[in-house]
């Protein structure tokens, strides 16, 4: 099955996820970028219905999520204090 992501209370300097999972994350980011490039500016910024996000906002959210996942895998982590 490979290595699983460890609890965030432990700090690592090496990735704690298997190579296949890293490849999948990278492939997803490349595909999102390809999709973004296929849209015109008008398509990216059109609000499909009231209260919804534009395609550009959805894609931006996805890319930020991928970036945070990558940072969590490669960067130092610490516990989050939530109430």
C-alpha positions in Angstrom: 0.0 0.0 0.0 2.9 2.4 0.5 3.6 5.0 3.1 0.7 7.0 4.5 0.8 10.7 5.6 1.7 10.8 9.2 -0.1 12.8 11.9 0.6 16.6 11.7 2.1 16.8 15.2 5.3 15.2 13.9 7.8 17.3 11.8 9.5 15.6 8.8 12.1 16.8 6.4 11.4 14.0 3.9 8.1 13.4 2.2 5.9 11.0 4.1 3.8 9.9 1.2 4.5 7.3 -1.5 5.9 8.4 -4.9 2.8 7.2 -6.8 0.6 9.6 -4.7 3.1 12.5 -5.4 2.8 11.7 -9.1 -1.0 11.7 -8.9 -0.9 15.2 -7.2 1.5 16.5 -9.9 -0.6 15.0 -12.7 -3.7 16.7 -11.3 -2.0 20.1 -11.1 -0.9 19.7 -14.7 -4.4 18.8 -15.8 -5.9 21.7 -14.0 -3.4 24.0 -15.7 -4.3 22.5 -19.1 -8.0 23.1 -18.4 -7.4 26.7 -17.3 -5.5 27.4 -20.5 -8.4 26.0 -22.6 -10.8 28.7 -21.2 -11.2 32.2 -22.6 -11.1 35.1 -20.1 -14.8 35.6 -20.6 -15.5 31.9 -19.8 -13.2 32.0 -16.7 -15.0 35.1 -15.3 -18.6 34.3 -16.2 -20.9 33.7 -13.1 -23.1 30.8 -14.3 -25.9 31.5 -11.8 -26.4 33.9 -8.9 -24.4 33.0 -5.8 -22.0 30.6 -7.7 -18.3 30.8 -8.3 -16.8 31.4 -11.7 -14.8 28.7 -13.4 -11.7 30.8 -12.6 -12.5 30.9 -8.9 -13.1 27.1 -8.8 -9.8 26.5 -10.5 -8.0 29.0 -8.2 -9.4 27.1 -5.2 -8.3 23.8 -6.6 -4.7 25.0 -7.3 -4.5 26.5 -3.8 -5.6 23.2 -2.4 -2.9 21.3 -4.4 -0.3 23.8 -3.2 -1.3 23.4 0.4 -1.2 19.6 0.1 2.3 19.8 -1.4 3.5 22.1 1.4 2.0 19.7 4.0 3.9 16.8 2.4 7.2 18.6 2.1 7.2 21.3 4.7 7.3 21.3 8.4 4.0 20.8 10.1 2.7 21.6 13.5 -0.6 20.9 15.3 -3.4 23.4 14.7 -5.1 24.8 17.8 -8.8 24.9 17.1 -11.7 25.4 19.4 
